[in-house]
Amino acid sequence: MPGIIVFLGPSCDLETAKGILPEAEYRPPAARGDITAAAADGARVIGLIDGVFLQECAVGHREVLGVLRSGVVVIGASSMGALRAAELCPMGMIGIGEVFRRFRDGELESDDEVALVYDPESGYALSEPLVNMRATLEAAVRAGAATPHDADAVLQAARSLYFPERTWPVVLRAASLPEQAHAQLATFVRSSAVDMKRADALAALEHIRAHLSGR
């Protein structure tokens, strides 16, 4: 009977996750009904990191509330978990990380921010989530690799694209930056892109590990 079930997909590779939290049972991104099923299977702690957006119905609010009422600890971060935690933290769901914080505080509002497409066999991301692009552009401005004006142009170009089309080469072309600005930002992306979703997934796994040890 599993004590911990974590729903994980492209936000973090399984090998790294198991290195942090080997006790957990890892399941693919959650769809509607999967949280309820995890509780029925005996989970006392559920980590909701990744969930489906297009393929099936997404994780429902009522099912999360139902397992919370039964005494199960539900921790959300990074992707679908951050969305649901931002909505349900007043009801007892625990949110972890920067993506959660930005949704909770109203800085981000659309599910589109965390959506991406990925290879279901390997878990490899085939597009870049908008929230990671935002974080990378913020870092580029701080590092002097992009002006605020150019960063905003790139962000608007990314927002104008349907999320499966969002890759850095496509977005940078769509932004139509001057050649030098384009080259400088592309170099920064290759060397210093920020993966906020992965960082938050790791933080959630560390939080569960700390929870188990009573800290």
C-alpha positions as CSV (number, residue, x, y, z in Angstrom):
1,M,0.0,0.0,0.0
2,P,1.7,3.2,-1.1
3,G,2.1,6.0,1.5
4,I,3.2,8.6,-1.0
5,I,2.1,9.0,-4.6
6,V,3.6,11.7,-6.8
7,F,2.2,12.7,-10.2
8,L,5.2,13.6,-12.3
9,G,5.9,14.2,-16.0
10,P,8.0,16.7,-17.9
11,S,8.6,19.0,-15.0
12,C,11.4,16.7,-13.6
13,D,13.0,13.5,-14.8
14,L,12.1,10.4,-12.8
15,E,15.7,9.5,-11.9
16,T,16.3,12.8,-10.2
17,A,12.9,12.6,-8.4
18,K,13.7,9.1,-7.1
19,G,17.1,10.4,-5.9
20,I,15.3,12.9,-3.7
21,L,12.2,10.9,-2.7
22,P,12.8,7.2,-3.3
23,E,9.9,6.2,-1.0
24,A,7.3,7.6,-3.4
25,E,5.3,5.8,-6.0
26,Y,5.5,7.8,-9.2
27,R,2.6,8.0,-11.6
28,P,2.2,9.8,-14.9
29,P,0.6,13.3,-15.1
30,A,-2.8,13.3,-13.3
31,A,-6.1,13.4,-15.1
32,R,-9.6,13.8,-13.7
33,G,-10.2,11.1,-11.1
34,D,-6.5,10.2,-10.5
35,I,-6.2,12.0,-7.2
36,T,-9.3,10.2,-5.8
37,A,-7.9,6.9,-7.1
38,A,-4.5,7.6,-5.4
39,A,-6.3,8.2,-2.0
40,A,-8.3,5.0,-2.5
41,D,-5.1,3.1,-3.1
42,G,-3.9,4.2,0.3
43,A,-1.8,7.3,-0.3
44,R,-1.6,9.5,2.8
45,V,0.6,12.1,1.0
46,I,-0.1,13.1,-2.7
47,G,2.3,15.2,-4.6
48,L,0.5,16.8,-7.6
49,I,3.2,18.3,-9.9
50,D,2.2,17.5,-13.5
51,G,-1.3,17.0,-14.9
52,V,-3.0,16.7,-18.3
53,F,-4.5,19.7,-20.1
54,L,-5.7,18.6,-23.5
55,Q,-5.6,14.8,-23.7
56,E,-8.2,14.2,-21.0
57,C,-10.2,16.1,-18.4
58,A,-8.0,18.0,-15.9
59,V,-7.8,17.3,-12.2
60,G,-11.0,18.6,-10.6
61,H,-11.2,20.9,-7.6
62,R,-13.9,18.7,-6.0
63,E,-11.7,15.6,-6.0
64,V,-8.8,17.4,-4.3
65,L,-11.2,18.8,-1.7
66,G,-12.6,15.3,-1.2
67,V,-9.2,13.8,-0.4
68,L,-8.3,16.7,1.8
69,R,-11.4,16.1,3.8
70,S,-10.4,12.5,4.3
71,G,-7.1,13.6,5.9
72,V,-4.8,13.1,3.0
73,V,-2.0,15.7,2.6
74,V,-2.0,17.1,-0.9
75,I,1.0,19.2,-2.1
76,G,1.0,21.0,-5.4
77,A,3.8,22.7,-7.3
78,S,5.3,23.5,-10.7
79,S,2.5,22.9,-13.2
80,M,-1.1,21.6,-12.7
81,G,-0.1,21.2,-9.0
82,A,0.7,25.0,-8.7
83,L,-2.6,25.9,-10.4
84,R,-4.8,23.8,-8.1
85,A,-2.8,24.8,-5.0
86,A,-3.2,28.5,-5.8
87,E,-6.9,28.0,-5.9
88,L,-7.3,25.6,-3.0
89,C,-4.6,26.6,-0.5
90,P,-7.3,28.3,1.7
91,M,-9.0,24.9,1.9
92,G,-5.8,23.1,3.0
93,M,-3.9,22.2,-0.1
94,I,-0.2,23.0,0.3
95,G,1.5,25.0,-2.5
96,I,5.2,25.1,-3.0
97,G,7.4,27.2,-5.2
98,E,7.5,30.3,-7.3
99,V,5.0,29.3,-9.9
100,F,2.5,28.6,-7.1
101,R,3.3,32.0,-5.5
102,R,2.8,33.9,-8.7
103,F,-0.6,32.3,-9.3
104,R,-1.7,32.7,-5.7
105,D,-0.7,36.4,-5.7
106,G,-2.4,37.1,-9.0
107,E,0.7,37.8,-11.0
108,L,-0.3,35.0,-13.3
109,E,-3.8,33.9,-14.2
110,S,-4.0,31.7,-17.2
111,D,-3.4,27.9,-17.2
112,D,-1.7,28.6,-20.5
113,E,1.4,29.8,-18.5
114,V,2.4,26.3,-17.5
115,A,1.1,24.3,-20.5
116,L,3.4,22.5,-22.8
117,V,3.6,19.5,-25.1
118,Y,5.9,16.5,-24.4
119,D,6.8,13.1,-25.6
120,P,4.7,10.7,-23.5
121,E,7.2,7.9,-23.8
122,S,10.4,9.8,-22.8
123,G,8.7,12.7,-20.9
124,Y,10.9,15.1,-22.9
125,A,9.4,18.5,-23.3
126,L,8.7,19.5,-27.0
127,S,7.7,23.1,-26.2
128,E,8.6,25.7,-23.6
129,P,6.1,26.7,-21.0
130,L,5.5,30.5,-20.9
131,V,6.3,30.7,-17.2
132,N,9.8,29.5,-17.9
133,M,10.1,32.0,-20.7
134,R,9.1,34.8,-18.4
135,A,11.6,33.8,-15.8
136,T,14.4,33.5,-18.4
137,L,13.6,36.9,-19.8
138,E,13.6,38.4,-16.3
139,A,17.0,36.9,-15.8
140,A,18.3,38.1,-19.1
141,V,17.3,41.7,-18.3
142,R,19.0,41.4,-14.9
143,A,22.1,40.1,-16.6
144,G,22.1,42.8,-19.2
145,A,21.6,40.3,-22.0
146,A,18.3,42.0,-23.1
147,T,16.7,45.4,-22.6
148,P,13.3,45.5,-20.9
149,H,11.8,46.6,-24.2
150,D,13.2,43.7,-26.1
151,A,12.3,41.2,-23.3
152,D,8.7,42.5,-23.4
153,A,8.6,42.1,-27.2
154,V,9.7,38.5,-26.9
155,L,7.2,37.8,-24.2
156,Q,4.4,39.3,-26.3
157,A,5.5,37.2,-29.2
158,A,5.4,34.1,-27.0
159,R,1.9,34.9,-25.7
160,S,0.6,35.3,-29.3
161,L,1.5,31.7,-30.1
162,Y,-0.5,28.6,-29.3
163,F,1.4,26.8,-26.5
164,P,2.6,23.8,-28.6
165,E,4.4,26.2,-30.9
166,R,6.4,27.9,-28.2
167,T,10.0,27.1,-28.6
168,W,12.8,29.6,-28.2
169,P,13.8,29.6,-31.9
170,V,10.2,30.2,-33.0
171,V,9.5,32.8,-30.4
172,L,12.7,34.8,-31.0
173,R,12.0,34.8,-34.8
174,A,8.4,36.0,-34.1
175,A,9.7,38.8,-31.9
176,S,11.6,40.4,-34.9
177,L,14.4,41.8,-32.7
178,P,17.3,43.6,-34.2
179,E,20.0,41.2,-35.3
180,Q,22.4,41.9,-32.5
181,A,19.7,41.8,-29.8
182,H,18.4,38.5,-31.2
183,A,21.9,37.0,-31.2
184,Q,22.6,38.2,-27.6
185,L,19.4,36.9,-26.2
186,A,19.7,33.6,-28.1
187,T,23.1,33.1,-26.6
188,F,21.8,33.8,-23.1
189,V,19.0,31.3,-23.6
190,R,21.4,28.6,-24.6
191,S,23.6,29.1,-21.6
192,S,21.3,30.4,-18.9
193,A,17.7,29.5,-19.5
194,V,15.6,29.3,-16.3
195,D,13.6,26.2,-15.7
196,M,11.2,27.5,-12.9
197,K,8.9,24.5,-13.2
198,R,11.8,22.0,-12.6
199,A,13.1,24.1,-9.6
200,D,9.6,24.0,-8.1
201,A,9.1,20.3,-8.7
202,L,12.4,19.7,-6.8
203,A,11.3,22.0,-4.0
204,A,8.0,20.0,-3.7
205,L,9.9,16.7,-3.5
206,E,12.2,18.1,-0.8
207,H,9.2,19.4,1.1
208,I,7.6,16.0,1.1
209,R,10.8,14.4,2.3
210,A,11.0,17.0,5.1
211,H,7.3,16.3,6.0
212,L,8.1,12.6,6.3
213,S,11.0,13.3,8.6
214,G,8.8,15.5,10.8
215,R,10.6,18.8,10.0
